[in-house]
Amino acid sequence: MYCDLHNHLYGCLPAETLLRIGKKNQKPRWEIYLDSYERAYGIKINPKTFFEEYSEIQKFKSLYHFNEKAPFLHFQAKFNLIIALVEFHDKEIREICKDVVVSNALDDVSYGEYRLMFGKEEPKESFLKKLMASCEGLQEGEAKAKSEGKLIQARLAMSIHRDLNFEKHYDWMKNWMEKESMIKDYLVAIDFCHIEEGYPPKDKKTFFEQVLRDNSAEKSTALSILYHVGESFKDKTPFSAVRWVMEASQYGAHRLGHALALGIAPDYFLSEERTELVSERLDQIHFDLENYHSILEFGTYFSKEELEEERKQLLKKDKTDTISMNMSSERTQFLHTFQDYCLSCISKTESVIECCPSSNLYIGMLENLGDHPIARFNDNGLKITIGSDDPGLFDTNLLREYEHAHKSGLSEKDLKEIQNKSFQYKSTILSGREIVDQSYQRLN
C-alpha cells in the first residue's frame, strides 16, 4: 500500500474526465486559458471550435498532457485548461473529490492528501460551502472505495495564496474546524503553491510562527505547513534558491514541495549567467557571513573578505537593482559546498522533502531522471516522500513515480523504506495532532 502526500486534486483529473466535464460546461472561463497558452506556446486556440477540434481524445491529450521540458509558466498554461473547463461549484467539487479518491484507491494508495485552492477573493460563504463539499466528497470516496474492497484514508490540504488573504483564509478555516466536525476531521494542512518567484519564505516567517503556536495551543485542530520551494527559481542565483529551501525549513514548514535547488548537481548551472535583486544578494551574503565557519566545514567557499567587500559595494546600490553572477566552475564548487551545508542542516530538522519525479523532470528541465536529486537527498539522511503531483496532467500515477525514483538512483530497498516511512509523514503526525507510533502501527 502507498501513501501519496503531494498531489493536487484537479491535477489528478485524467484527460477523458476533463474533456467530459468541459463539454457539459455551458460557460467555460476561456479568458483564464487562452492568453496564457498563446504566450507560452505561440498557438492561438479558437474557443468557438475548441470541442470540435479536440473532441478526439488523443488530440485533446496532446493539448492537455505536460510531457515536455519547459518552465513553470508553460505548465501553468496547461493547468489553466482545467481551471477554464471546470465549473468549480460545490456539487462538482464533491463529485471530483469522490472520483479521485476511488481512482487512487484502485491504484493501491491507502492514504492520500489532496491539495485544493479557491480564489483569492472567494466570498466567505462560498469558501465554506466549497470546503464542506470537498470534505464530503473525500468521505464519499472513502466509502465507495470500501464498497469495492479498497481501504483508503483521504484528507484535505488547502492551498492558500502567497500574496493575498492567506491569513484571513487560515483564520476562517481554523474557526470552522471548531464548529464543523467534518472540516475538523478532513482538513489537515495548509499549502503554499503556484508561482514561487517573488515570494521569499522570509515573508511568511511571522505567519508560520503563528500557525505553530496555534498547533501547540490546540492539537486537535493542528494544521501542518506545506510549502512549495526550490522548484522554479529563474529569478535568482542557485545560492539564493538553496537558501530559500533552508529558510522554509528553519521557519517551520513541515513538508517542502520539490526542493530541487537543494540537491540538483551544481554542474547543471555551469556557465549560466544568473541575475537577482540586490536585496536578494544582500540576504544571501548576510546568511553566508552569519554561518561562515559552519559552511566552510563542508568545503571551499567564497572568501570572507570577498563577501564583505561585495556587501559594502551593494549597500551603495538601490535594493531593487539587479546583479549578475556567472556560474563559473569555481562557483559551482562553492555551490556544492553550500548545498552540502544546507542538506546537513535540514537533515537535523523534522522537515520532509516531497519528491515528484515526473513533475521535477519536466518543470525542472532535467536532462534525464538520473539528474534528479532524490538519491542525494537520501544519501544525506533527509526525510523523503514520493508524490504524484498532478498525475492527470503528467499522465502518471504514484506507482510509476516510484519506478521513476528507481531510475533516479534509489535501490529497491530505499524505495521500500520510503514507502513505509511516508505514513509517518502524514500532516496529522507532523503537526502534532496524532502520535506517530500509534498511527504508524494502525496503518501498517
PyMOL commands that set and color helices and strands:
alter all, ss='L'
color gray80, all
select helices_A, chain A and resi 9-12+15-24+30-41+47-53+57-64+72-85+90-106+124-147+166-179+181-186+201-217+219-221+238-250+260-263+266-269+278-290+292-296+304-314+329-347+357-363+369-371+374-379+391-394+398-407+412-425+427-430+436-443
alter helices_A, ss='H'
color red, helices_A
select strands_A, chain A and resi 2-8+109-117+153-160+187-192+224-229+255-258+273-277+322-326+352-355+383-386
alter strands_A, ss='S'
color yellow, strands_A
deselect
rebuild
show_as cartoon
